[in-house]
Amino acid sequence: MLVPLGTATALMCVMAAKHFCADFLFQTNAIAKGKAAERDWAVPLFLHALGHAGLTLLVALLVCPTLWWVAPIEFAVHAAIDRGKAIVGRNAQLDIGKAEFWWLLGFDQFLHQLTNILIVFGFLVGRGGA
């Protein structure tokens, strides 16, 4: 079954906006620094990933309620990507002044957008449209 390009594009835009809100607008400075810390990172990372999962759950309930279970998966995937970024950044001693810092941040965002693409694909298949 074919999916209208407009539907797929709209869902990708919704997920990209969801990601922007959760990763940038809703993330406090304490969470951003805390999730990347060497110690006591679990609660800030949990809260951050929970924000992503909560917004994904909202989109799922609006688009394809039977795929509500995608939200806990995004929670785990988002947390793993962000924790991995924190560990690599710390081990490589990356800071905002190094090009590698930006490469790592870009790769992190790339992985999150790949996750969004897979989620949208799941929504389209779940709705019987792909």
N, C-alpha and C positions, 0 to 999 in steps of 0.2 A: 504494500500500500504506500502511496506517495504522500508526503507531507508538504503542505504549502510552504514555500520559502519564507513567507511572511510570518508564519507560526514559529518556525524554527528560529528565525532571526529575533523575533520578539522574545522568545524564551531565553535566548543567549543574552540579550540585552538585560532582561530581568535578572538573570544570574550574575552578570557582570556588575550590575548596580548593587545587587545584594552583597557581593564580595567587597565592593568599594565601601559600602556603608559599614559592614562588619570589620573590615581590616583597617579602615582609616577614620571614618566619622565617629563610630561608636567605641573605638579602642582608646582607652585612657592612656596617659603617659605611664602611669603605674603598671598597667597591664603590659604595655609594650616593652618596658624595661624589665619588668618582673618575669615575663615568660622567657626572656633570653638570659636570665641570671644563671650563675653557676649553681646556686643553692636557692631553695624556696621558690622554685619556678612552677611547681605543679598547680597551685591555685590560680595564678594569673593565666597560665596556659589553658587550664580547664575553663575558666570564665570566657576567654577569647574563643576557644573552639565551640563552646556552648552557644555563643552569640551567632556564629556561623551556622551551626546545626539548627538553632531556633528559627533563623530566617529561611533556611532551606526547608524546614518543616512547614512553615507558612506557605511557601511557594508550592510545595508538594500538595498540601491540602487544597489549595486553590486550583491546581492544574491536574493532578492525578493522585487523589487521596489514597489509593491502594499502595502507592509507593512512599508512604510515610516513613518507612524503615530506611530510606536513603539518608535521612537526617543523622541517625546515629553513626552511619558509615562515614558521612562527611565529617562528623565530629572527630572520629579516630584518624582519618586521613589528614585532615587539616592540622590536628595536633602533632601528628608524626612529621609532616613537612616542616612546620614551624620549629619543632624541637630539633630536627636535623639541621635546619638553617642556623639555629643558635649554637649548636655544638661545633659545626664547621666554622662559623664565624669566630667563635672564641678560640678554637684551636689554631686557626690561621692568624689570629690577632688582627682581625679586620676592623677598620673603623671607617667612618664616613669619608675620610680623605683618601682612601685607597680605591682604585678602580675595581679591585676584586670584591670589595664590599658591595658595589653596585651590581656586579655580575651575579653575585649570590642572591641579592634582593630580586633581581630580574628573573633568575631561575626559580626562585620561590614563587613569584607571581605567575610565571609560566606554568608551574606544576598545579597551582590553584586553578588557573583557567582551564587546563586539561581536565581537571576534576569537574569543573562546571560543564564542559562539553560532554563528558560522559553522563553526568546527571541529566542534562537536557536530552541526550539520546535516550536515556532510560524513560524519561517522561513521555517522549514521543512514541516509543515502543509500547509503553504501558497504556497509552491512550489508543493504541491500535493504529498508529500512524506512521510507522517506519518499517 
